[in-house]
Amino acid sequence: MEKQFIEKLYQAHKEALKIPAPKLVCHWLDGLLNLLFPELSNQRYENKRSLEQEFHHSKLELYNILNAFDVAFNVSVEEIEQAFMQQLPQIHSTLLIDASAILKGDPAATNLTEVIRTYPGFYALAVYRIAHIFYDLEVPLIPRILTESAHNKTGIDIHPGAVIGEGFCIDHGTGVVIGETVIIGKDVKIYQGVTLGALSVRKEMAQTKRHPTIEDRVVIYAGATILGGNTIIGHDSMIGGSVWITKSIPPFARVYYNPVFEEKAEVNN
C-alpha cells in the first residue's frame, strides 16, 4: 500500500506544472516596492547609478520568474516583461494618488510617509495594482500569488481581476473582500469588513459579471455587503454600516440599516 502511494505521489510530481516558487515571487515584489517607494526601503542609494543597477536587477528577477514556467504564454517572456515595465510609471503615479486619498480621508494619518510605510490598505492596494498588470497580461498564478500574500499580511482580499479607479481609500481594512469582476470608480472609500461579492458562486458563471459596480465618490462603511453583477451603486452615494444590498442604488443615495425595515435609502434632491 505504501509503495503504491509513493508511486502515485512520484507520478504527480513528475507531471506537475513547473512554476516559480511563491517565495521568489514575493521576494521580487518586496524588492520592487522598495524601489518604487523609499518609505518602504531601508536602503539608501549613494547615486543614481546604484539605483539604476537595482532597477535592472529587478527586471532580471522578473524575467527569471516568468521563464520558470513550462507553459507557453500568448506572447514571449520578453514581451510580457516589457509590457509590465511600460505600465510601471503609471502604476506608481496612481499609487501616489491612492496614498494621498488615504491621507485626506483618515483624520489619524499625519503624512504620506506614514500612509505608505504603515497602512495595510495602501500595501494591499499596491500589491493589487501590480498583480492586476499580470492578470491583464494573462500570466498564470503570479497575480494570485501576489494578492494572496497581501491578503495573508493585511486581511484584505482583493482579486487581481477587479478594476479599481485611482484615489481609492481603504480605511482600517481588515476583512475587506473585493471580487474578481468588481468595478470601482474614482475617489471611492471603504471601511473594514466590506464585502463586494457575488450573488451566486456557481462555476458555470465564472466568465460572467458576478460582482457589483461602485461608481465615483462612493463611501461604504464598515460591515456592508454588496452583491451581484447587476448591482450598481450610483456615484456620490453613502452606504451605511452593516447593510445588505443586492439591487442597484441611485446616485446621491444614503443607505443605512434600519432594525424595522432592514434597510432604507434616501435620495438627496
C-alpha positions, 0 to 999 in steps of 0.5 A: 500500500505504501509503495503504491502511494509513493508511486502515485505521489512520484507520478504527480510530481513528475507531471506537475506544472513547473512554476516559480516558487511563491517565495521568489515571487514575493521576494521580487515584489518586496524588492520592487516596492522598495524601489518604487517607494523609499518609505518602504526601503531601508536602503539608501542609494549613494547615486543614481547609478546604484539605483539604476543597477537595482532597477535592472536587477529587478527586471532580471528577477522578473524575467527569471520568474516568468521563464520558470514556467513550462507553459507557453504564454500568448506572447514571449517572456520578453514581451510580457516583461516589457509590457509590465515595465511600460505600465510601471510609471503609471502604476506608481503615479496612481499609487501616489494618488491612492496614498494621498486619498488615504491621507485626506480621508483618515483624520489619524494619518499625519503624512504620506510617509506614514500612509505608505510605510504603515497602512495595510490598505495602501500595501494591499492596494499596491500589491493589487495594482501590480498583480492586476498588470499580470492578470491583464497580461494573462500570466498564470498564478503570479497575480494570485500569488501576489494578492494572496500574500497581501491578503495573508499580511493585511486581511484584505482580499482583493482579486487581481481581476477587479478594476479599481479607479485611482484615489481609492481609500481603504480605511482600517481594512481588515476583512475587506473582500473585493471580487474578481469582476468588481468595478470601482470608480474614482475617489471611492472609500471603504471601511473594514469588513466590506464585502463586494461579492457575488450573488451566486458562486456557481462555476458555470458563471465564472466568465460572467459579471458576478460582482457589483459596480461602485461608481465615483465618490462612493463611501461604504462603511464598515460591515456592508455587503454588496452583491451581484453583477447587476448591482450598481451603486450610483456615484456620490452615494453613502452606504451605511454600516452593516447593510445588505444590498443586492439591487442597484442604488441611485446616485446621491443615495444614503443607505443605512440599516434600519432594525424595522425595515432592514434597510432604507435609502434616501435620495438627496434632491 
